[in-house]
Amino acid sequence: MKRINDAYIKNVGVLFSGNIFAQIIPLALAPLITRLFTPEELGIQGNFIALATLISIIANGRLELAVVLPKKTEEAIQILKIGLKISLIIALLTLSLPLLGNIIEDYYETVSLKQFLPLISVTVFTISTHNLLVQWLVRIKAFHSISIVKILLSLSTNALFIISGCMKYGANGLIYGYLLGFALSTIVLYIISQRKINWKLNTSIGDFDLIKKYKDFPLINSLHAFSDILFSEFIILIIITHHFGIATTGIYVIMMKYLKAPTRFIGSAIGQVFYAEANVAFQQKKNTVQHIKKSILIALIVAVPIVLCIFAFGPQLFGWYLGENWYKVGIYARYLIIPIALGLISSPISSVPLIYKKQQKSFLINLIGMTISATSFYLAASYSNSITTALLAFSIPQSLLYLYLLSWYYQLSKT
């Protein structure tokens, strides 16, 4: 047991160190970026990323998560190839997105996003390929390589942001910098993975039959992830842009970016190790309670100080660090820090339903919770005309959702 615990902590440490460096870079450069770009420009980028992320979620049918599961390497490689094929098809279909430019413009009540729609296709393929290759590295437990790629992604995108900001490229620089940074890290991922993948390996199972075997990923998990992004980012940003303007969207995007940074560098690190280790324990017919407890404890150690700091010094801290135009980031943060902290605690163990094949129930729970949260936000925004009231209306059902999920994950792990 001690050897298993040591290996678990070591793997978390490797990913944690890589993730923390990857997040230190944008946090350190944030004062420069928020002074090079206006809230409006960062709001446009936020809407673009939300749309690209929304489509990329379903671009490979979430088969990247299935790459970790098969006992046979050739089956995992075949899943990887199927995911790449589906990603390419979806990316090609999104080439028609500019035809919907007028409709999208009406939803956002701004023409700002319309000019960037032709870039969605290549962005979707890049993100989905990146996700597939990362999960392959998780499968073979190449955690050092994952950490290196995360640092490269963070360094390249933020360097491009600063260069384009100094050259006064505005939203163009932000969006092209995001795409080029992702493309560079994906190329490096491919080079690293290429040495460890025998693309010629095949199973006796056809592609369609293999998709049927893992049908819960494209049919349930992809819809689950899609609905999460749809309600928590895409729709919320549309409502904010529509009711409160693109500048408020930019402030909200920056707030979520930096408040969710711990979820990305801690939650992701713990979660990737948890998924690999807990899946092995499940295949050996052991419960995963100890893995759950360790993951929650590590997340709590980080979450509690952040919550206290935001409540005590939020507006002053963000106003001083990001610039006086951004003090409202701290005000908004006070309304959302509780559900974000609960999300940080629950996200590392959110793969429990995948392991225990409870994806359908997980999807329904999240769909109901996110629908209630988004509806509450919309009604509050419409009738109060106050962004803080709308954020509070979103925060309460979100917090209750995460508390319920934590309880359910723990109960599942005991079976």
Beta strands, then each sheet from edge to edge (+ up, - down):
end
